[in-house]
């Protein structure tokens, strides 16, 4: 099964992106599931490396890396990155700047789309 997970919310302040990454991480561990994630809007912040959070708080950058380690893919809206001053060098290893056209292709590719 091919699943596209779309995140829209900021990395912190709500739990929507956290829960989306939890689900994507769990799905990516299944041998019969292919996972792609696309980050729109403030969710592009989930893929920024070296996040500093209080002790005991979750690290969304590390959770995103887990998806990538299990052969998932992460695309970050380039327009959304630019609007927030994020550069390609700020992304975790394996995540990449992407486009609406790529999000469209991934949507057509997917058997299921889950949006947070």
PyMOL commands that set and color helices and strands:
alter all, ss='L'
color gray80, all
select helices_A, chain A and resi 16-28+41-47+60-69+78-83+88-90+100-109
alter helices_A, ss='H'
color red, helices_A
select strands_A, chain A and resi 2-7+34-39+73-77+96-98+112-115
alter strands_A, ss='S'
color yellow, strands_A
deselect
rebuild
show_as cartoon
